[in-house]
């Protein structure tokens, strides 16, 4: 009887290892990519329901920023975000990398929304992002 139980455990061991490997590979492939909407403009979809509240009630208005300022900040913040993701730091907050090309002209609306994603994560989860300006770190 002991041998049968031992044999079953040993035979199931490879399956448990395969499941862990597949989960890790799927996580490594997880990536946020900008996409164009029906109007041909770049868009970013944020699934967190509190983000819309943050954008409308807490975040500074889009008129406070220039597109070049946001592009510079987003380039730095995306690099910081991706380094956290690939290092496994803040796994409970950062679940995907961000595919962002600083040479692409995304437009001010997209740049603003992406920047506010970083401000939102800082606001909601108290995650310190070095690329955020002091005025956008809302406590």
Secondary structure, DSSP 8 states (H G I E B T S, - for coil): -HHHHHHHHHHHHHHHHHHHHHHHHHHHH-EEE-EE-TTS-EE-----THHHHIIIIIS--GGG--HHHHHHHHHHHHHHHHHHHHHTTTTTT--SEEE--TTS---HHHHHHHHHHHHHHHHHH----TTS-GGG---
